[in-house]
Amino acid sequence: MMEVVERVDRLERVFASFMERTEEALADIRASTAEIRASNLRTDAILLEMQRQAEKDRQQADRDRQQADKDRQQADRDRQQADRDRQQADRDRQQAEKDRRDFNKRLAEASDSMGTLVEDMVAPNARRIASEIFPDDPVIRVAQRFRQTHPADRGRSIEIDLLAAGQRHLMIVEAKRRLGADKVREFLDAVRLIPEFLPEYAHHQLIPVVASVSIDPSIIPFLNRSRVYGVAMGDDTMQLVNPGLADSAPR
């Protein structure tokens, strides 16, 4: 009987020890489970915050992209407006140039009809034209619209529309309303008399120039053969129509 009691006691102690260890194991499991649950909650919170931040970043990226699109569209509109402004400025400039050319042409025609082409259009450009023909001989005298009496024969005189003199060159200009070969020949005949009427220029190289509002291109070869310069109205002012003649002229 005592043996049975002892075995029962031993079994109870073993069972009690088993239950104690089991309870400790369960406590460890519960603690681990709680820690895992807390870790999962922290992980879920981190993931949720990351998702929220990612959504914010995506929305901000969308706003930035939309703003960039707006900026690009505005830049395109600004560029197109700048192109339109530039084109309008070009048209305005071209119109202003055309208006200026038309005005200068009308002024030259009016001066020609009133017989003041020399005073209005040629004389203001005399020094420039002379410098294009003989650039190495600065102009020291310009005179216009005068009658010169022959120094030895007071009964003879010539009319000179304009002259421009340097130390070695004398430019004689005559204005013509209509320029033809016969007019050029008459002018050359008069130019040949210049040394008689202006002996102080007897040793100067004579530069004959005919001026007109317009010069027909067909007569330019004749002018070149005759060694006569032509001056006509250009876009802005009076210009040489045969400037190449100066390249072959003696200095």
C-alpha positions in Angstrom: 0.0 0.0 0.0 2.8 2.3 0.8 4.4 1.7 -2.5 1.2 2.7 -4.3 1.0 5.9 -2.3 4.7 6.7 -3.1 4.1 6.1 -6.8 1.0 8.3 -6.7 3.0 11.0 -4.9 5.8 10.7 -7.5 3.4 10.9 -10.3 1.8 14.0 -8.8 5.2 15.6 -8.4 6.1 14.7 -12.0 2.7 16.0 -13.2 3.1 19.2 -11.2 6.6 19.7 -12.6 5.3 19.1 -16.1 2.5 21.5 -15.6 4.9 24.1 -14.2 7.2 23.7 -17.2 4.2 23.8 -19.5 2.9 27.0 -17.9 6.4 28.6 -18.3 6.5 27.5 -21.9 3.1 28.9 -22.5 4.1 32.1 -20.8 7.1 32.4 -23.1 5.0 31.6 -26.1 2.5 34.3 -25.0 5.3 36.8 -24.5 6.8 36.0 -27.9 3.4 36.2 -29.5 2.8 39.6 -27.9 6.2 40.8 -29.1 5.6 39.5 -32.6 2.2 41.2 -32.6 3.7 44.5 -31.4 6.5 44.2 -34.0 3.8 43.5 -36.7 1.9 46.6 -35.5 5.0 48.7 -35.7 5.8 47.2 -39.2 2.2 47.9 -40.3 2.5 51.5 -39.0 5.8 52.0 -40.8 4.4 50.5 -44.0 1.3 52.6 -43.7 3.4 55.7 -43.2 5.5 54.7 -46.2 2.4 54.2 -48.3 1.1 57.6 -47.2 4.4 59.3 -48.0 4.6 57.5 -51.3 1.1 58.7 -52.1 2.1 62.2 -51.1 5.2 62.0 -53.2 3.2 60.7 -56.2 0.6 63.5 -55.8 3.4 66.0 -55.5 5.1 64.5 -58.6 1.8 64.8 -60.5 1.4 68.4 -59.4 5.0 69.1 -60.4 4.4 67.4 -63.8 1.2 69.4 -64.3 3.0 72.6 -63.3 5.9 71.7 -65.7 3.3 71.1 -68.5 1.7 74.5 -67.7 5.1 76.2 -67.7 6.0 74.5 -71.0 2.7 75.6 -72.5 3.2 79.1 -71.2 6.8 79.1 -72.6 5.4 77.9 -76.0 2.8 80.7 -75.9 5.5 83.2 -75.0 7.7 81.9 -77.8 4.9 82.1 -80.3 4.0 85.6 -79.1 7.7 86.6 -79.4 7.7 85.2 -82.9 4.6 87.1 -83.8 6.1 90.3 -82.3 9.4 89.7 -84.2 7.4 89.2 -87.4 5.4 92.3 -86.8 8.6 94.2 -86.0 10.0 93.0 -89.3 6.9 94.0 -91.2 7.0 97.4 -89.5 10.7 97.8 -90.3 10.1 96.8 -93.9 7.2 99.2 -94.2 9.2 102.0 -92.6 12.0 101.3 -95.0 9.6 101.3 -97.9 8.0 104.5 -96.6 11.4 106.1 -96.3 12.4 105.1 -99.8 9.1 106.3 -101.2 9.5 109.6 -99.4 13.1 110.0 -100.7 12.0 109.2 -104.2 9.1 111.7 -104.0 11.4 114.3 -102.6 13.9 113.7 -105.4 11.2 113.9 -108.0 9.8 117.1 -106.5 13.3 118.6 -106.4 13.8 117.5 -110.0 10.5 119.1 -111.1 11.4 122.3 -109.3 14.9 122.4 -110.6 16.5 122.0 -107.2 17.8 118.5 -107.4 21.4 119.7 -107.0 20.6 121.8 -103.9 18.3 119.2 -102.3 19.8 115.9 -103.1 23.2 116.1 -104.8 25.0 118.8 -102.8 24.4 117.2 -99.4 26.1 114.0 -100.7 28.8 115.7 -102.7 31.7 115.0 -100.3 30.6 111.4 -99.8 30.3 110.8 -103.6 33.7 112.5 -104.2 35.3 110.4 -101.5 34.0 107.2 -103.2 35.6 108.3 -106.5 38.9 109.7 -105.2 39.2 108.5 -101.6 42.9 109.4 -101.2 42.3 113.1 -102.0 40.1 114.8 -99.4 37.6 117.4 -100.6 38.7 121.0 -99.7 36.0 122.9 -101.7 32.4 122.4 -102.7 30.5 125.0 -104.8 27.1 124.8 -106.4 25.0 126.7 -108.9 27.4 129.4 -110.1 28.3 131.0 -113.4 32.0 131.3 -114.3 33.3 134.0 -116.6 36.2 133.3 -118.9 39.3 135.0 -117.4 40.6 136.2 -120.8 37.3 136.6 -122.6 34.7 138.3 -120.3 32.0 137.8 -122.9 32.1 134.0 -122.4 30.8 132.1 -119.4 29.7 128.7 -118.3 27.2 127.5 -115.7 28.3 124.8 -113.2 25.8 122.9 -111.2 28.3 121.6 -108.6 32.0 121.1 -108.2 34.0 119.3 -105.5 37.7 119.8 -105.5 40.6 118.1 -103.8 44.3 118.7 -104.2 44.5 116.7 -107.4 40.9 116.0 -108.5 38.0 118.1 -109.6 34.5 116.6 -109.7 32.1 118.4 -112.0 28.4 117.5 -111.6 25.6 118.3 -113.9 21.9 117.5 -113.1 19.8 116.1 -115.9 16.1 115.5 -115.8 16.3 113.0 -118.7 19.6 111.4 -119.4 20.6 110.2 -122.8 23.8 109.7 -124.8 23.4 113.1 -126.5 23.1 114.8 -123.1 26.2 113.1 -121.9 28.2 114.2 -125.0 27.1 117.8 -124.5 28.2 117.6 -120.9 31.6 116.2 -121.8 32.0 119.1 -124.3 31.4 121.5 -121.5 33.7 119.7 -119.1 36.6 120.0 -121.6 36.3 123.8 -121.2 36.7 123.8 -117.4 40.5 124.3 -117.5 40.0 127.5 -119.5 37.4 128.9 -117.2 38.9 127.6 -114.0 42.7 127.8 -114.6 43.4 127.1 -110.9 42.3 123.6 -111.6 44.1 123.2 -115.0 46.3 120.4 -113.5 43.5 118.6 -111.7 42.1 115.4 -113.0 38.6 116.1 -114.1 35.9 113.8 -112.9 32.6 114.3 -114.9 29.4 113.2 -113.1 25.8 113.3 -114.3 23.0 113.3 -111.7 19.4 112.3 -112.2 16.5 111.0 -110.1 16.8 107.7 -112.0 19.3 106.4 -114.6 18.2 103.7 -117.1 20.5 100.7 -116.7 20.8 100.6 -120.5 22.9 103.8 -120.6 25.4 102.8 -117.9 27.7 101.0 -120.4 27.8 104.2 -122.4 28.7 106.1 -119.2 31.5 103.7 -118.5 32.9 104.0 -122.0 32.7 107.8 -121.7 34.4 107.7 -118.3 31.5 109.5 -116.8 30.0 108.7 -113.4 26.3 108.5 -112.9 24.5 109.4 -109.7 20.8 108.5 -109.1 18.4 108.1 -106.3 19.0 104.8 -104.4 17.0 103.4 -101.5 18.0 106.1 -99.1 20.0 108.8 -100.9 21.9 109.6 -104.1 24.3 106.8 -105.1 26.8 106.1 -107.8 25.3 103.8 -110.4 28.7 102.7 -111.7 31.0 102.7 -108.7 33.3 100.2 -110.4 34.5 102.9 -112.8 36.5 104.3 -109.9 38.6 101.1 -109.6 40.0 101.6 -113.1 40.4 105.4 -112.8 44.0 106.8 -112.5 44.8 108.3 -109.1 
